[in-house]
């Protein structure tokens, strides 16, 4: 997917660094950034010996949890744009791996910010946080950037702490954009997340490798679901207008439409090639869940003109087709 910067943009990036490029969101982002900034030098964080996940990117190997490694890489790269996606991104898993979550989500961001302060003090940093930071405050009404966060998970607390740290550690010459996307789904998402887990189960049922029973958690929760490619569009629009934004800016990313999770399951059932029953698995019930998460992302729309372009039905078709192709390739 190629997305052009907005016409009002003055951003011209020469050296772009992305962390987390091999992940669900990262793979879509690398493709989009390469299309939007074809002349820039593009570096993607990779483990030693690991190729870049996108052919138009050059792998750069360093360990976010090793301060010396990060410092040397940033000194070498001298990026003027950094998109920091690398994270332990599962709220459910964070309860089982609290120390790992804090190390990756906070220590990794701290090491990156410290190195940028020393070697690329004028860089733009887009930090992929999460709308989960609002937590219990969502019970009070729709989210907005001035709402006091009350996070309910280890994942959300580590992300909120990283937001505050970045605002302190990055020099005033840098430009920090904190993005708080709501639930995003689409092709390439792994089975740790509810909707992609349902898609993977449906494909197993269709193939006859699993009994026709879909294991689910609480389907009554209501969420603002976004296609991952619309989230990527929002990221690109934000970095495109970054030079004209006030520093230390926070932006919610949301469609403005809230759906019960059961409605997505029913849509997927209609798209499935074999019927199934729905079975609630207590192990899938998430602790500290809230009944509804709402937001209209008015600030993002005003700053960039962004709005979601993909219907939820299109997203679900693409997700199921991705899972079918992956299952076929694995045979």
C-alpha positions as CSV (number, residue, x, y, z in Angstrom):
1,X,0.0,0.0,0.0
2,X,1.4,3.4,-1.0
3,X,0.2,6.5,0.8
4,X,1.4,9.9,-0.2
5,X,2.1,12.6,2.4
6,X,-0.7,15.2,2.7
7,X,-0.3,18.2,0.3
8,X,0.1,20.6,3.2
9,X,3.1,18.6,4.5
10,X,6.6,20.2,4.7
11,X,8.2,17.0,6.0
12,X,11.1,15.7,3.9
13,X,12.8,12.8,5.7
14,X,16.2,11.6,4.6
15,X,16.9,8.8,7.1
16,X,14.0,6.8,8.5
17,X,14.3,4.2,11.2
18,X,11.5,1.8,12.2
19,X,11.6,-0.6,15.2
20,X,9.1,-3.5,15.2
21,X,9.1,-3.7,11.4
22,X,8.7,-7.5,11.4
23,X,5.5,-7.4,13.4
24,X,1.8,-7.2,12.4
25,X,1.7,-3.4,12.1
26,X,5.3,-3.0,11.2
27,X,5.0,-5.0,7.9
28,X,2.2,-2.8,6.7
29,X,4.1,0.3,7.8
30,X,7.3,-0.5,6.0
31,X,5.5,-1.0,2.7
32,X,3.6,2.3,3.2
33,X,6.7,4.4,4.2
34,X,8.7,3.0,1.3
35,X,6.0,4.2,-1.1
36,X,5.6,7.6,0.6
37,X,9.4,8.4,1.0
38,X,11.1,6.5,-1.9
39,X,14.2,8.7,-1.8
40,X,14.9,8.3,1.9
41,X,17.4,5.9,3.4
42,X,15.2,3.4,5.2
43,X,16.5,1.3,8.1
44,X,14.5,-1.4,9.9
45,X,15.5,-2.9,13.2
46,X,16.4,-6.6,12.8
47,X,18.0,-9.3,15.0
48,X,21.6,-10.0,14.0
49,X,21.6,-12.0,10.7
50,X,17.9,-11.4,10.2
51,X,16.9,-10.0,6.8
52,X,14.7,-6.9,6.6
53,X,11.0,-7.9,6.4
54,X,10.5,-5.7,3.3
55,X,12.9,-5.7,0.4
56,X,13.1,-1.9,0.1
57,X,14.5,-1.6,3.6
58,X,18.0,-2.1,5.0
59,X,18.2,-4.2,8.2
60,X,20.1,-2.6,11.1
61,X,20.9,-4.9,14.0
62,X,20.8,-3.8,17.6
63,X,19.2,-4.9,20.8
64,X,16.8,-2.4,22.3
65,X,17.4,-3.7,25.8
66,X,21.2,-3.1,25.5
67,X,21.9,0.6,25.9
68,X,25.4,0.4,24.3
69,X,24.0,-1.4,21.3
70,X,21.2,1.2,20.8
71,X,23.6,4.1,21.3
72,X,26.0,2.8,18.6
73,X,23.2,2.1,16.1
74,X,21.6,5.6,16.5
75,X,25.0,7.2,16.3
76,X,25.6,5.4,13.0
77,X,22.1,5.9,11.5
78,X,21.5,9.5,12.5
79,X,17.7,9.2,11.7
80,X,15.5,12.3,11.2
81,X,12.4,10.1,11.6
82,X,11.9,7.2,14.0
83,X,8.7,5.2,14.3
84,X,8.9,3.1,17.4
85,X,6.6,0.1,17.2
86,X,8.6,-2.6,18.9
87,X,6.7,-3.8,22.0
88,X,5.2,-6.7,23.9
89,X,1.8,-5.8,22.4
90,X,-0.6,-8.2,24.0
91,X,-2.6,-6.9,27.0
92,X,-3.6,-10.5,27.9
93,X,-0.1,-11.8,27.7
94,X,1.2,-8.9,29.8
95,X,-0.5,-10.3,32.9
96,X,1.5,-13.5,32.5
97,X,4.8,-11.8,31.5
98,X,4.9,-8.5,33.5
99,X,8.7,-8.2,33.8
100,X,9.2,-8.9,30.1
101,X,6.5,-6.4,29.2
102,X,8.1,-3.6,31.3
103,X,11.5,-4.4,30.0
104,X,10.5,-4.3,26.3
105,X,7.9,-1.5,26.5
106,X,9.6,0.8,28.9
107,X,13.4,0.0,29.0
108,X,13.5,-0.4,25.2
109,X,11.9,3.0,24.7
110,X,14.1,4.6,27.3
111,X,17.3,3.3,25.6
112,X,16.1,4.6,22.3
113,X,15.1,8.0,23.7
114,X,18.5,8.4,25.4
115,X,20.4,7.6,22.2
116,X,18.3,10.0,20.2
117,X,18.9,12.7,22.7
118,X,22.6,12.3,22.2
119,X,22.9,11.6,18.5
120,X,19.7,12.7,16.7
121,X,18.3,15.5,18.9
122,X,16.2,17.0,16.1
123,X,14.5,13.8,15.0
124,X,10.8,13.3,14.8
125,X,9.7,10.3,17.0
126,X,6.3,8.7,16.5
127,X,5.6,6.4,19.4
128,X,2.9,3.8,19.0
129,X,1.2,3.8,22.3
130,X,-2.3,2.4,22.8
131,X,-5.8,3.6,23.7
132,X,-5.7,1.0,26.5
133,X,-4.0,3.7,28.6
134,X,-7.4,5.2,29.2
135,X,-8.6,2.1,31.0
136,X,-11.2,2.7,33.6
137,X,-11.7,6.3,32.4
138,X,-13.6,4.8,29.4
139,X,-16.4,4.0,31.7
140,X,-17.0,7.7,32.1
141,X,-17.6,8.3,28.3
142,X,-15.8,8.6,25.0
143,X,-12.0,9.0,25.1
144,X,-10.2,12.2,24.3
145,X,-6.6,13.3,24.6
146,X,-7.2,15.4,27.7
147,X,-8.9,12.5,29.6
148,X,-7.0,11.3,32.6
149,X,-5.6,7.8,31.9
150,X,-6.5,5.0,34.3
151,X,-4.8,1.9,32.8
152,X,-6.0,-1.5,33.8
153,X,-3.3,-3.8,32.4
154,X,0.4,-4.3,32.7
155,X,0.7,-3.5,29.0
156,X,-1.2,-0.3,29.3
157,X,0.7,0.9,32.4
158,X,4.0,0.2,30.7
159,X,2.9,2.2,27.6
160,X,1.7,5.1,29.7
161,X,4.9,5.2,31.6
162,X,6.9,5.2,28.4
163,X,4.8,8.2,27.1
164,X,5.8,10.2,30.1
165,X,9.4,9.2,30.0
166,X,9.8,10.1,26.3
167,X,8.4,13.6,27.0
168,X,11.1,14.1,29.6
169,X,14.1,12.4,28.1
170,X,13.8,13.6,24.5
171,X,15.3,17.1,24.1
172,X,13.1,20.1,23.2
173,X,14.7,20.1,19.8
174,X,13.1,16.7,19.0
175,X,9.4,16.4,18.1
176,X,7.4,13.7,19.9
177,X,4.1,12.3,18.5
178,X,2.3,9.8,20.7
179,X,-0.3,7.8,18.8
180,X,-3.0,6.0,20.8
181,X,-4.8,3.7,18.4
182,X,-7.9,1.8,19.3
183,X,-8.4,-1.9,18.4
184,X,-6.9,-2.6,15.0
185,X,-7.3,-5.8,13.1
186,X,-6.4,-7.2,9.6
187,X,-4.3,-9.5,7.6
188,X,-1.1,-10.6,9.3
189,X,-2.3,-10.3,12.9
190,X,-1.3,-13.3,15.1
191,X,-3.6,-15.5,17.2
192,X,-2.9,-13.7,20.5
193,X,-5.6,-11.2,19.6
194,X,-9.4,-12.0,19.7
195,X,-10.5,-11.4,16.1
196,X,-7.5,-13.0,14.5
197,X,-7.8,-15.9,16.8
198,X,-11.4,-16.4,15.6
199,X,-10.3,-16.2,12.0
200,X,-7.6,-18.8,12.6
201,X,-10.1,-21.1,14.3
202,X,-12.6,-20.7,11.5
203,X,-10.0,-21.7,8.9
204,X,-9.2,-24.9,11.0
205,X,-13.0,-25.7,11.1
206,X,-13.4,-25.1,7.4
207,X,-10.5,-27.5,6.6
208,X,-11.9,-30.2,8.9
209,X,-8.9,-30.1,11.2
210,X,-11.0,-28.9,14.1
211,X,-14.5,-29.6,15.4
212,X,-17.1,-27.0,14.4
213,X,-16.9,-25.1,17.7
214,X,-15.5,-21.5,17.9
215,X,-13.9,-20.8,21.3
216,X,-14.5,-17.2,22.4
217,X,-14.3,-15.0,25.5
218,X,-16.7,-12.2,26.4
219,X,-18.5,-11.2,23.1
220,X,-20.6,-8.5,24.7
221,X,-17.7,-6.0,25.0
222,X,-18.0,-3.1,22.5
223,X,-14.9,-1.8,20.8
224,X,-13.9,0.7,18.1
225,X,-12.4,-1.6,15.5
226,X,-10.0,-0.3,12.8
227,X,-8.4,-1.8,9.8
228,X,-4.6,-1.9,10.4
229,X,-4.1,-0.2,7.0
230,X,-6.2,2.8,8.2
231,X,-4.1,3.0,11.3
232,X,-1.0,3.1,9.0
233,X,-2.6,5.9,7.0
234,X,-3.0,7.9,10.2
235,X,0.7,7.3,11.2
236,X,1.8,8.5,7.8
237,X,-0.4,11.6,7.9
238,X,1.0,12.4,11.4
239,X,4.6,12.2,10.4
240,X,3.9,14.1,7.2
241,X,2.6,17.1,9.2
242,X,4.9,16.7,12.1
243,X,7.0,19.9,11.5
244,X,3.8,22.0,11.8
245,X,2.6,20.3,15.0
246,X,3.2,21.5,18.6
247,X,5.7,19.3,20.3
248,X,4.8,16.5,22.8
249,X,1.5,15.9,21.0
250,X,-0.9,13.0,21.7
251,X,-3.4,11.7,19.1
252,X,-6.2,9.2,19.4
253,X,-6.8,7.0,16.4
254,X,-10.4,5.7,16.1
255,X,-13.2,5.3,13.6
256,X,-15.9,6.8,15.9
257,X,-18.0,3.7,15.4
258,X,-18.3,1.2,18.3
259,X,-19.3,-2.4,17.7
260,X,-20.0,-5.3,20.0
261,X,-17.5,-8.1,19.4
262,X,-20.4,-10.5,18.8
263,X,-21.3,-8.6,15.7
264,X,-17.9,-9.3,14.2
265,X,-18.2,-13.0,15.1
266,X,-21.6,-13.1,13.3
267,X,-20.1,-11.4,10.2
268,X,-17.3,-14.0,10.2
269,X,-19.8,-16.8,10.6
270,X,-21.6,-15.6,7.5
271,X,-18.3,-15.5,5.6
272,X,-17.2,-18.9,6.8
273,X,-17.4,-22.0,4.5
274,X,-18.7,-24.2,7.2
275,X,-21.1,-23.4,10.1
276,X,-20.0,-23.7,13.7
277,X,-21.3,-23.3,17.3
278,X,-20.0,-20.6,19.6
279,X,-18.6,-21.8,22.9
280,X,-17.5,-19.4,25.7
281,X,-14.1,-20.5,27.1
282,X,-13.4,-19.1,30.6
283,X,-9.7,-19.1,29.9
284,X,-10.4,-16.5,27.2
285,X,-12.1,-14.1,29.5
286,X,-9.7,-11.1,29.9
287,X,-9.1,-9.7,33.4
288,X,-9.9,-6.0,34.0
289,X,-12.0,-5.7,30.8
290,X,-14.3,-2.7,30.3
291,X,-17.7,-3.0,28.6
292,X,-17.3,-0.3,26.0
293,X,-14.5,1.8,24.4
294,X,-15.5,4.9,22.4
295,X,-13.7,7.7,20.7
296,X,-14.2,10.0,17.7
297,X,-10.6,11.1,17.0
298,X,-11.6,14.7,16.3
299,X,-8.1,16.0,17.0
300,X,-6.5,13.7,14.5
301,X,-9.1,14.6,11.8
302,X,-8.5,18.3,12.4
303,X,-4.7,18.0,12.2
304,X,-4.5,15.7,9.2
305,X,-7.8,15.2,7.5
306,X,-7.7,11.5,8.2
307,X,-10.7,9.3,8.2
308,X,-10.9,5.5,8.0
309,X,-11.5,4.2,4.4
310,X,-12.1,0.5,4.8
311,X,-15.4,-1.1,5.8
312,X,-15.3,-3.7,8.6
313,X,-16.6,-6.3,6.1
314,X,-13.7,-5.8,3.8
315,X,-11.3,-6.2,6.7
316,X,-12.8,-9.4,7.8
317,X,-12.7,-10.9,4.3
318,X,-9.0,-10.0,4.0
319,X,-8.3,-11.4,7.4
320,X,-10.0,-14.7,6.7
321,X,-8.3,-15.0,3.2
322,X,-4.9,-14.3,4.8
323,X,-5.5,-17.1,7.4
324,X,-6.6,-19.5,4.6
325,X,-3.5,-18.7,2.5
326,X,-1.3,-19.1,5.6
327,X,-2.9,-22.5,6.4
328,X,-2.5,-23.7,2.8
329,X,1.2,-22.6,2.7
330,X,1.8,-24.5,6.0
331,X,0.7,-27.8,4.5
